[in-house]
Amino acid sequence: MSIITVPDPVSRHAVTMSDGAVITLRRHGNLSAPRVILSNENGCAIEGDNPY
């Protein structure tokens, strides 16, 4: 079984939501390529989606 590694993000930004929660936006990869946005709104860590 191989181990999946995710590269460090190109940038990180803290964003405050309307309810006061602070979330972190992370940008990965080629900045001039098309974007894919992943979000996990149920309180689980998005890192669980990294293998996909």
N, C-alpha and C positions, 0 to 999 in steps of 0.2 A: 504494500500500500504506500503510495507516495504522500508526502506532506505538502499541503497547499499553503503557500505563503502569499501574503498581500503586500505590495510595496508601500512604502511610506507615502502619505498624501503629499501632493504638490503644495496645497495650502489648506488651512483650517480657519473657520470663522465661527465665533459664538454668536448665536441669534436668540433674542428674548421673544418668546411667544406672547400672545395676548393675555394668557393666564399667568404670566410671570415665569413659566418654565424656561430654562436656558438649554438650547440644543446646540450641538456642534455640527456644522456642515463641513464635509471633507471633500476635496477635489483630488481625483487621481488621474493619472495618465496624460495623454496628449491633449494639450489645451485647445488645439485647433481641430480636433476630431469631433464627431457627433457625440452628444451627451446621453447617458442613461442615468436616470435618477432613481435611487432606491430609498425607500422610506419604510419604517416600521412603526406604526402608530399605536401599537398595543402595549408599549412599555418594555418590550423585549429588546435586547441589544441587537443592532443591525449586523454586528460581527457574525452572528449566526448564519447570515446569508452569504458570507464571503465565498464559500466553496461553489456557489452557484453563479 
